[in-house]
Each structure stands twice: as structure tokens, then as C-alpha cells.
Amino acid sequence: MSDDETMRIVAISGSLRKGSFNSAALRAAQELAPQGMTIDIADIADIPLYNEDVRAQGFPAPVEALRERIRAADGVLLATPEYNYSISGVMKNTIDWISRPPGQPFDGKPIAVMGASGGLLGTARAQYHLRQSFVFMNGHVLNRPEVMIAQAQNKFDAEGKLIDQPTRDFLAAMLVAFAAWVRRMGAK
Ligand SMILES: Cc1cc2nc3c(=O)[nH]c(=O)nc-3n(C[C@H](O)[C@H](O)[C@H](O)COP(=O)(O)O)c2cc1C
């Protein structure tokens, strides 16, 4: 947890592709964050596939570094794609690594979930799967506003800028609610 006035949020996108709408949504969140909140986007491209035999030898360096970043953060913001009605494999794989003992850093951590998809439901099904996982890990997920960016191809421009004003307003409102949630959880 950070000890100065700034509320530090670490963000993870569940998509590795360059043109990812979810990564673009996190960049929009950086722009729209309320005063006093900073959002750092973690790169999960180097997180290996989960293997319990590997973990038994110690967390791989990229995993340990991300666990430490989450531990030090005041909150976590996750943007998940929807793959086959659930979260993406890379998102699940990353969460599985982070969730392992000792001292799994999602325990008691304020978390906000969002997502962008090409479909009409804007990752609704994936987000509820993600929320379910945090019951076991005792992550404190903000209930609402829920940010589900449907038909993402119409909401971002070719450079990945979020250009749909109602979506920008909704995302900004969620971040304000998340800041209040982090304070309420006593994390800041
Ligand atoms: C394996 C796979 C499964 C998908 N399944 C769904 C789905 O269940 N629902 C949906 O709305 N979109 C689905 N899509 C489309 C994604 O929403 C779309 O590819 C989106 O751009 C992924 O997020 P990204 O832009 O952050 O990479 C799927 C895409 C892939 C590659």
C-alpha cells in the first residue's frame, strides 16, 4: 500500500494484442482518473503458463514482480475481454499465478472490473466469472457502476482512443466510485 497522498492503482488488461480494446480502455481510464489517482498498466506478456511444479521452485520473476506491484498498490483495475462467454486465458492464467500462497495479494484488495468486447453484452458474462473468482481470493470488488463496453469497434478510433462520450462519462463515474471504494475499504 502506498503511503503518500496519491492513490495508486495497478491495472491489468486480459489481452496481449497491440490493438486491444481492453488495453485501450485502460489507457482511457488513465486519462479519466479522478484527481489524486494514478493508474499504472502492468505488462503481462512475460507471465508464463501456470505450472505448479514451477511454483514449487519459486515464483518466476515476472510473476513475483507483479505480485509485489499488486501488494504495494491501493487497488487493482482489471479489463477483461470475453472469450467464449468467459474471461480470456491470459487473464485467468495471470490471476491464477497471483492467487497462490503465501500472502496472496488480492486478499482484502479493492478491485474494479471492466471490459470491452465486440458483442452486444460488452463482456457481461466474462465479468461475472471474474467476480466469482474473487470470492475465493477475498478480493473486494466494486459492485457498480459496471463498465461493459459493447460493440467496442464503434467506441474507439483507429488509434485506440475511446471516442464514445457516454462511455467516457460512465468510465469516469466508475473511477470516482472506485476511489471512494478504496477509501471505504481503508486501503487509502
Ligand atoms: C477466442 C475468442 C473468443 C471470443 N468470444 C467472445 C464472446 O464470447 N463474446 C464476445 O462478445 N466476444 C467474443 N470474442 C470477440 C472479442 O470480444 C474481441 O476479439 C475483442 O476485441 C477482444 O478484446 P481485445 O480487443 O481487448 O483483444 C471472442 C474472441 C476470441 C479471440
The ligand as an ORCA input file, in Angstrom:
! r2SCAN-3c Opt
* xyz 0 1
  C     -11.244    -16.951    -28.673
  C     -12.208    -15.796    -28.778
  C     -13.466    -15.933    -28.230
  C     -14.357    -14.861    -28.266
  N     -15.558    -14.981    -27.624
  C     -16.359    -13.890    -27.494
  C     -17.516    -13.935    -26.648
  O     -17.832    -14.935    -26.042
  N     -18.257    -12.805    -26.526
  C     -17.918    -11.633    -27.180
  O     -18.622    -10.624    -27.022
  N     -16.812    -11.563    -27.980
  C     -16.043    -12.658    -28.133
  N     -14.893    -12.588    -28.890
  C     -14.570    -11.324    -29.587
  C     -13.849    -10.375    -28.654
  O     -14.807     -9.628    -27.935
  C     -12.955     -9.422    -29.453
  O     -11.977    -10.176    -30.140
  C     -12.321     -8.360    -28.602
  O     -11.745     -7.396    -29.445
  C     -11.259     -8.966    -27.665
  O     -10.726     -7.991    -26.796
  P      -9.406     -7.141    -27.142
  O      -9.812     -6.147    -28.198
  O      -9.062     -6.451    -25.861
  O      -8.350     -8.059    -27.633
  C     -14.001    -13.646    -28.890
  C     -12.718    -13.542    -29.460
  C     -11.834    -14.589    -29.395
  C     -10.440    -14.430    -29.983
*
